[in-house]
Amino acid sequence: MSLAFFGFSKQFRFVVFGDNRPFNNQDTQPAVFKEIVKNVEWIHPDFVVDVGDLIYGYGADAQQVRREYTNFLKVIKDLNMPFYTIVGNHEVTSMVGQKDYETLLNRPLYYSFNHDGSHFTILDTNVNFAEGKFTQAQYDWLVKDLKSATSAENIFIFMHKPLHEYFAPDKTAWSDKIMAKKVDSLINEFNSKHHNIKIVFQGHEHLYWKTKLNGITYMITGGAGAPLDEEPQKGGFYHFIMVTVNGTRVETHVFLPGYFNVEYRPQNDGKSNEVSAVIENRLPSVYNGLYVKGLKFIMPKASSYEVKGNVPCKIWKVVQNNDETSDVWVEAKLEFNDLSMKSLLKAASSIFSSNSLESISRAVYNVITVSAKF
Protein backbone atom coordinates (compact mmCIF):
# COMPACT_ATOMS: atom_id res chain seq x y z
CA MET A 1 0.00 0.00 0.00
CA SER A 2 1.39 3.35 -1.02
CA LEU A 3 1.46 6.03 1.65
CA ALA A 4 1.09 8.64 -1.09
CA PHE A 5 -2.59 7.80 -0.96
CA PHE A 6 -2.90 9.70 2.29
CA GLY A 7 -1.97 13.01 0.69
CA PHE A 8 -5.52 13.57 -0.53
CA SER A 9 -8.59 14.21 1.57
CA LYS A 10 -12.07 15.60 1.25
CA GLN A 11 -15.26 15.58 3.28
CA PHE A 12 -17.07 12.28 3.29
CA ARG A 13 -19.63 10.41 5.37
CA PHE A 14 -20.03 6.81 6.43
CA VAL A 15 -22.62 4.97 8.51
CA VAL A 16 -21.95 2.38 11.21
CA PHE A 17 -24.40 -0.01 12.89
CA GLY A 18 -24.34 -3.54 14.24
CA ASP A 19 -26.20 -6.53 15.67
CA ASN A 20 -28.99 -6.60 13.11
CA ARG A 21 -29.48 -10.35 13.52
CA PRO A 22 -32.94 -11.93 13.91
CA PHE A 23 -34.30 -13.10 17.27
CA ASN A 24 -33.83 -16.77 16.29
CA ASN A 25 -32.78 -18.89 13.32
CA GLN A 26 -36.33 -19.15 11.99
CA ASP A 27 -37.11 -15.43 11.70
CA THR A 28 -36.14 -13.22 8.78
CA GLN A 29 -34.17 -10.01 9.27
CA PRO A 30 -35.87 -7.66 11.79
CA ALA A 31 -38.22 -4.94 10.53
CA VAL A 32 -36.14 -2.27 12.29
CA PHE A 33 -33.07 -3.34 10.29
CA LYS A 34 -35.02 -2.97 7.06
CA GLU A 35 -36.05 0.51 8.22
CA ILE A 36 -32.43 1.41 8.95
CA VAL A 37 -31.41 0.28 5.46
CA LYS A 38 -34.10 2.52 3.94
CA ASN A 39 -33.00 5.48 6.03
CA VAL A 40 -29.34 4.94 5.17
CA GLU A 41 -30.07 4.69 1.45
CA TRP A 42 -31.93 8.02 1.58
CA ILE A 43 -29.03 9.64 3.44
CA HIS A 44 -26.65 7.97 0.97
CA PRO A 45 -23.25 8.08 2.72
CA ASP A 46 -20.07 7.06 0.92
CA PHE A 47 -20.15 3.59 2.49
CA VAL A 48 -21.56 1.52 5.35
CA VAL A 49 -19.88 -0.64 8.01
CA ASP A 50 -21.73 -3.36 9.98
CA VAL A 51 -19.89 -4.39 13.17
CA GLY A 52 -21.24 -7.93 13.19
CA ASP A 53 -23.90 -10.43 14.20
CA LEU A 54 -25.46 -10.31 10.76
CA ILE A 55 -27.36 -13.61 11.14
CA TYR A 56 -28.55 -15.73 14.06
CA GLY A 57 -26.48 -18.79 13.23
CA TYR A 58 -26.80 -20.72 16.49
CA GLY A 59 -28.51 -24.10 16.08
CA ALA A 60 -28.71 -23.77 12.31
CA ASP A 61 -27.58 -26.43 9.88
CA ALA A 62 -25.63 -25.59 6.72
CA GLN A 63 -28.76 -25.11 4.63
CA GLN A 64 -30.35 -22.81 7.19
CA VAL A 65 -27.15 -20.74 7.49
CA ARG A 66 -27.21 -20.16 3.74
CA ARG A 67 -30.86 -19.11 3.95
CA GLU A 68 -30.00 -16.63 6.72
CA TYR A 69 -27.18 -15.10 4.68
CA THR A 70 -29.41 -14.98 1.61
CA ASN A 71 -32.03 -13.08 3.57
CA PHE A 72 -29.42 -10.66 4.94
CA LEU A 73 -28.02 -9.99 1.46
CA LYS A 74 -31.54 -9.48 0.12
CA VAL A 75 -32.12 -6.67 2.63
CA ILE A 76 -28.86 -4.81 1.98
CA LYS A 77 -29.01 -5.11 -1.84
CA ASP A 78 -30.95 -1.82 -1.94
CA LEU A 79 -27.92 0.06 -0.61
CA ASN A 80 -26.23 1.72 -3.60
CA MET A 81 -22.84 2.04 -1.88
CA PRO A 82 -20.01 -0.19 -0.59
CA PHE A 83 -20.99 -2.32 2.42
CA TYR A 84 -18.24 -3.61 4.73
CA THR A 85 -18.84 -6.32 7.32
CA ILE A 86 -17.15 -7.46 10.53
CA VAL A 87 -17.50 -11.06 11.66
CA GLY A 88 -19.47 -11.53 14.89
CA ASN A 89 -19.91 -14.53 17.15
CA HIS A 90 -23.24 -15.41 15.53
CA GLU A 91 -21.50 -15.83 12.18
CA VAL A 92 -19.01 -18.39 13.50
CA THR A 93 -20.99 -20.65 15.82
CA SER A 94 -18.95 -23.64 14.60
CA MET A 95 -15.70 -24.32 12.76
CA VAL A 96 -17.53 -24.23 9.42
CA GLY A 97 -19.00 -20.84 10.29
CA GLN A 98 -15.76 -19.12 9.45
CA LYS A 99 -15.76 -20.68 5.97
CA ASP A 100 -19.43 -19.79 5.43
CA TYR A 101 -18.74 -16.15 6.33
CA GLU A 102 -15.77 -15.85 4.00
CA THR A 103 -17.46 -17.70 1.13
CA LEU A 104 -21.02 -16.38 1.26
CA LEU A 105 -20.07 -12.76 1.97
CA ASN A 106 -16.82 -12.80 0.02
CA ARG A 107 -15.02 -11.09 2.91
CA PRO A 108 -11.81 -12.00 4.75
CA LEU A 109 -12.00 -12.29 8.53
CA TYR A 110 -9.79 -9.24 9.04
CA TYR A 111 -8.65 -6.63 6.54
CA SER A 112 -8.26 -2.90 5.99
CA PHE A 113 -9.03 -0.27 3.38
CA ASN A 114 -8.44 3.42 2.71
CA HIS A 115 -10.84 6.19 1.82
CA ASP A 116 -9.95 9.82 1.06
CA GLY A 117 -7.02 10.13 3.44
CA SER A 118 -8.42 7.92 6.21
CA HIS A 119 -7.59 4.32 7.11
CA PHE A 120 -10.12 1.69 8.20
CA THR A 121 -9.03 -1.42 10.10
CA ILE A 122 -11.41 -4.39 10.42
CA LEU A 123 -10.62 -6.95 13.15
CA ASP A 124 -11.95 -10.41 14.00
CA THR A 125 -12.65 -11.01 17.70
CA ASN A 126 -14.15 -14.48 17.07
CA VAL A 127 -11.49 -16.36 15.11
CA ASN A 128 -12.78 -19.82 14.05
CA PHE A 129 -15.76 -20.00 16.41
CA ALA A 130 -18.02 -17.95 18.69
CA GLU A 131 -15.65 -18.00 21.69
CA GLY A 132 -12.55 -17.89 19.53
CA LYS A 133 -9.46 -15.94 20.48
CA PHE A 134 -7.61 -13.09 18.84
CA THR A 135 -4.62 -14.91 17.34
CA GLN A 136 -0.98 -13.94 17.34
CA ALA A 137 -1.12 -13.97 13.54
CA GLN A 138 -3.83 -11.34 13.56
CA TYR A 139 -1.91 -9.30 16.14
CA ASP A 140 1.19 -9.35 13.91
CA TRP A 141 -0.97 -8.28 10.98
CA LEU A 142 -2.42 -5.42 13.05
CA VAL A 143 1.08 -4.17 13.90
CA LYS A 144 1.95 -4.00 10.19
CA ASP A 145 -1.42 -2.50 9.28
CA LEU A 146 -1.07 0.37 11.73
CA LYS A 147 2.51 1.02 10.64
CA SER A 148 1.28 1.36 7.07
CA ALA A 149 -1.14 4.10 8.17
CA THR A 150 1.13 6.44 10.12
CA SER A 151 0.45 9.18 7.54
CA ALA A 152 -3.33 8.72 7.49
CA GLU A 153 -5.30 11.74 8.65
CA ASN A 154 -7.60 9.45 10.63
CA ILE A 155 -7.67 5.79 11.61
CA PHE A 156 -10.94 4.05 12.47
CA ILE A 157 -10.87 0.56 14.03
CA PHE A 158 -13.82 -1.85 13.96
CA MET A 159 -14.41 -5.03 15.95
CA HIS A 160 -17.41 -7.00 17.14
CA LYS A 161 -16.71 -7.72 20.80
CA PRO A 162 -15.72 -4.64 22.84
CA LEU A 163 -12.12 -4.44 23.94
CA HIS A 164 -12.76 -3.23 27.49
CA GLU A 165 -14.99 -4.33 30.36
CA TYR A 166 -17.46 -1.48 30.20
CA PHE A 167 -20.33 -2.83 32.28
CA ALA A 168 -19.37 -5.96 34.19
CA PRO A 169 -16.33 -8.26 34.28
CA ASP A 170 -16.30 -10.77 31.40
CA LYS A 171 -19.59 -9.54 29.97
CA THR A 172 -18.34 -7.50 27.05
CA ALA A 173 -14.56 -7.89 27.03
CA TRP A 174 -12.60 -10.47 25.07
CA SER A 175 -12.22 -13.87 26.71
CA ASP A 176 -8.44 -13.72 26.17
CA LYS A 177 -7.42 -11.04 28.70
CA ILE A 178 -3.73 -11.26 27.82
CA MET A 179 -4.32 -10.59 24.13
CA ALA A 180 -6.84 -7.86 24.95
CA LYS A 181 -4.20 -6.09 26.99
CA LYS A 182 -1.65 -6.47 24.18
CA VAL A 183 -4.00 -4.99 21.59
CA ASP A 184 -5.03 -2.20 23.93
CA SER A 185 -1.37 -1.34 24.60
CA LEU A 186 -0.58 -1.45 20.89
CA ILE A 187 -3.40 0.95 20.06
CA ASN A 188 -2.46 3.36 22.84
CA GLU A 189 1.27 3.31 22.08
CA PHE A 190 0.65 3.88 18.39
CA ASN A 191 -1.73 6.75 19.07
CA SER A 192 0.63 8.41 21.55
CA LYS A 193 3.10 8.77 18.66
CA HIS A 194 0.84 9.48 15.70
CA HIS A 195 -2.38 10.87 17.27
CA ASN A 196 -4.60 9.71 14.40
CA ILE A 197 -6.69 6.86 15.84
CA LYS A 198 -10.02 8.64 16.20
CA ILE A 199 -12.70 6.04 16.96
CA VAL A 200 -12.90 2.35 17.84
CA PHE A 201 -16.33 1.02 16.84
CA GLN A 202 -17.71 -2.11 18.54
CA GLY A 203 -20.93 -4.11 18.80
CA HIS A 204 -22.02 -7.30 20.60
CA GLU A 205 -23.89 -5.44 23.33
CA HIS A 206 -27.32 -4.45 22.02
CA LEU A 207 -27.21 -0.80 22.97
CA TYR A 208 -25.53 2.53 22.29
CA TRP A 209 -22.55 3.60 24.39
CA LYS A 210 -19.69 6.09 24.04
CA THR A 211 -16.65 7.06 26.07
CA LYS A 212 -13.12 8.38 25.62
CA LEU A 213 -10.00 6.56 26.81
CA ASN A 214 -6.45 7.83 26.34
CA GLY A 215 -7.58 10.30 23.71
CA ILE A 216 -9.47 7.69 21.64
CA THR A 217 -13.25 7.56 21.34
CA TYR A 218 -14.81 4.12 21.91
CA MET A 219 -18.36 3.49 20.74
CA ILE A 220 -20.71 0.51 21.01
CA THR A 221 -23.38 0.45 18.32
CA GLY A 222 -25.43 -2.72 18.70
CA GLY A 223 -28.92 -1.42 18.01
CA ALA A 224 -29.68 -2.44 14.43
CA GLY A 225 -32.41 -4.99 15.12
CA ALA A 226 -31.44 -7.66 17.66
CA PRO A 227 -33.27 -7.72 21.03
CA LEU A 228 -32.14 -4.76 23.12
CA ASP A 229 -30.13 -5.33 26.31
CA GLU A 230 -30.96 -2.23 28.35
CA GLU A 231 -33.58 0.41 29.01
CA PRO A 232 -33.51 3.44 26.68
CA GLN A 233 -31.91 5.68 29.30
CA LYS A 234 -29.02 3.20 29.47
CA GLY A 235 -28.54 3.12 25.71
CA GLY A 236 -31.06 0.42 24.87
CA PHE A 237 -32.60 1.91 21.73
CA TYR A 238 -32.44 1.10 18.04
CA HIS A 239 -30.11 3.39 16.14
CA PHE A 240 -27.39 3.88 13.58
CA ILE A 241 -24.41 6.25 13.58
CA MET A 242 -23.38 8.64 10.83
CA VAL A 243 -19.75 9.79 10.83
CA THR A 244 -18.73 12.94 8.97
CA VAL A 245 -15.04 13.33 8.19
CA ASN A 246 -13.59 16.64 7.05
CA GLY A 247 -9.80 16.42 7.02
CA THR A 248 -8.82 15.59 10.59
CA ARG A 249 -12.16 16.76 11.97
CA VAL A 250 -14.51 13.89 12.81
CA GLU A 251 -18.12 14.22 13.98
CA THR A 252 -20.62 11.51 14.91
CA HIS A 253 -24.41 11.74 14.93
CA VAL A 254 -26.81 9.13 16.29
CA PHE A 255 -30.02 8.62 14.30
CA LEU A 256 -33.20 6.77 15.20
CA PRO A 257 -34.70 4.68 12.40
CA GLY A 258 -38.14 5.45 11.06
CA TYR A 259 -38.32 9.10 12.05
CA PHE A 260 -38.16 10.37 8.53
CA ASN A 261 -39.82 8.91 5.49
CA VAL A 262 -39.85 9.56 1.73
CA GLU A 263 -42.89 9.07 -0.51
CA TYR A 264 -42.89 9.79 -4.24
CA ARG A 265 -45.99 11.34 -5.86
CA PRO A 266 -47.15 10.16 -8.35
CA GLN A 267 -45.66 6.67 -8.50
CA ASN A 268 -41.94 6.83 -9.18
CA ASP A 269 -41.92 4.52 -12.21
CA GLY A 270 -40.53 6.63 -15.05
CA LYS A 271 -43.90 7.41 -16.63
CA SER A 272 -44.52 10.92 -15.28
CA ASN A 273 -42.72 14.06 -16.53
CA GLU A 274 -42.89 15.56 -13.02
CA VAL A 275 -42.39 13.69 -9.76
CA SER A 276 -42.32 14.99 -6.18
CA ALA A 277 -40.57 13.44 -3.19
CA VAL A 278 -42.39 14.24 0.03
CA ILE A 279 -40.04 13.96 3.01
CA GLU A 280 -41.75 13.58 6.38
CA ASN A 281 -39.46 14.50 9.27
CA ARG A 282 -40.95 13.46 12.61
CA LEU A 283 -37.83 14.27 14.63
CA PRO A 284 -36.72 17.70 13.41
CA SER A 285 -34.52 18.29 16.44
CA VAL A 286 -32.30 15.45 15.15
CA TYR A 287 -32.80 15.42 11.41
CA ASN A 288 -33.05 19.13 10.58
CA GLY A 289 -29.96 20.18 8.66
CA LEU A 290 -29.26 16.63 7.45
CA TYR A 291 -28.17 16.30 3.82
CA VAL A 292 -29.79 13.39 2.01
CA LYS A 293 -28.28 12.28 -1.31
CA GLY A 294 -30.35 9.19 -1.98
CA LEU A 295 -33.45 10.78 -3.52
CA LYS A 296 -33.71 8.80 -6.76
CA PHE A 297 -36.28 10.01 -9.28
CA ILE A 298 -37.03 7.58 -12.11
CA MET A 299 -37.86 9.92 -15.00
CA PRO A 300 -38.56 9.61 -18.74
CA LYS A 301 -35.45 10.20 -20.85
CA ALA A 302 -35.17 13.93 -21.58
CA SER A 303 -32.64 16.49 -22.75
CA SER A 304 -32.40 17.93 -19.23
CA TYR A 305 -34.05 17.93 -15.81
CA GLU A 306 -34.95 20.64 -13.33
CA VAL A 307 -35.28 20.32 -9.57
CA LYS A 308 -36.98 22.66 -7.13
CA GLY A 309 -38.13 22.44 -3.54
CA ASN A 310 -38.93 24.27 -0.34
CA VAL A 311 -35.39 23.48 0.88
CA PRO A 312 -31.93 23.70 -0.74
CA CYS A 313 -31.61 20.93 -3.34
CA LYS A 314 -29.66 20.06 -6.47
CA ILE A 315 -29.24 17.29 -9.03
CA TRP A 316 -25.88 15.58 -8.48
CA LYS A 317 -26.09 12.64 -10.88
CA VAL A 318 -28.14 11.44 -13.86
CA VAL A 319 -27.86 7.81 -14.98
CA GLN A 320 -29.50 6.63 -18.20
CA ASN A 321 -31.14 3.21 -17.97
CA ASN A 322 -31.47 0.57 -20.69
CA ASP A 323 -35.14 1.39 -21.13
CA GLU A 324 -36.59 4.85 -21.84
CA THR A 325 -35.94 6.14 -18.33
CA SER A 326 -33.18 7.89 -16.40
CA ASP A 327 -32.36 7.86 -12.70
CA VAL A 328 -32.07 11.44 -11.48
CA TRP A 329 -30.26 11.60 -8.14
CA VAL A 330 -30.98 14.64 -5.95
CA GLU A 331 -29.30 16.01 -2.86
CA ALA A 332 -31.45 18.00 -0.44
CA LYS A 333 -31.13 19.49 3.03
CA LEU A 334 -33.83 18.54 5.52
CA GLU A 335 -35.08 21.71 7.11
CA PHE A 336 -38.15 23.81 7.69
CA ASN A 337 -37.30 27.36 8.62
CA ASP A 338 -40.82 28.52 9.44
CA LEU A 339 -42.24 26.13 12.02
CA SER A 340 -45.53 27.95 12.52
CA MET A 341 -48.68 25.84 12.43
CA LYS A 342 -49.96 27.88 9.48
CA SER A 343 -46.88 27.06 7.39
CA LEU A 344 -46.94 23.42 8.38
CA LEU A 345 -50.57 23.06 7.35
CA LYS A 346 -49.95 24.86 4.06
CA ALA A 347 -47.07 22.55 3.18
CA ALA A 348 -48.86 19.38 4.18
CA SER A 349 -52.56 19.84 3.50
CA SER A 350 -52.50 19.23 -0.26
CA ILE A 351 -50.70 15.92 0.13
CA PHE A 352 -51.65 14.67 3.57
CA SER A 353 -55.16 16.04 3.76
CA SER A 354 -56.36 12.94 5.58
CA ASN A 355 -53.89 13.42 8.44
CA SER A 356 -55.19 14.85 11.66
CA LEU A 357 -54.09 18.25 12.90
CA GLU A 358 -52.32 16.51 15.77
CA SER A 359 -50.15 14.30 13.57
CA ILE A 360 -49.27 17.16 11.21
CA SER A 361 -48.19 19.34 14.13
CA ARG A 362 -45.57 16.75 15.12
CA ALA A 363 -43.78 16.68 11.79
CA VAL A 364 -42.22 18.92 9.20
CA TYR A 365 -42.45 18.27 5.49
CA ASN A 366 -40.02 19.01 2.70
CA VAL A 367 -41.15 18.65 -0.90
CA ILE A 368 -38.66 18.18 -3.75
CA THR A 369 -39.90 18.13 -7.36
CA VAL A 370 -38.03 17.00 -10.49
CA SER A 371 -39.33 17.93 -13.95
CA ALA A 372 -38.24 16.51 -17.29
CA LYS A 373 -37.38 19.07 -20.01
CA PHE A 374 -37.78 17.92 -23.62
Secondary structure, DSSP 8 states (H G I E B T S, - for coil): --GGGGG----EEEEEE-----SSSSS-S-HHHHHHHHHHHHH--SEEEE-S--S--TT--HHHHHHHHHHHHHHHTT--S-EEE---GGG-SSHHHHHHHHHHH---SSEEEEETTEEEEE--SSSSSTT----HHHHHHHHHHHHTTTT-SEEEEE-SS-SS-SSSTTTSS-S-HHHHHHHHHHHHHHHHHH--EEEEEE-SSSSEEEEEETTEEEEEE--SSS---S-GGGT-S--EEEEEEETTEEEEEEE-TTSEEEEEES--SS--SEEEEEEEES-HHHHTT-EEEEEEEEEE--SEEEEEESS-EEEEEEEE-SSSEEEEEEEEE---S---HHHHHHHHTTT-TTS-HHHHHT-EEEEEEEEEE-
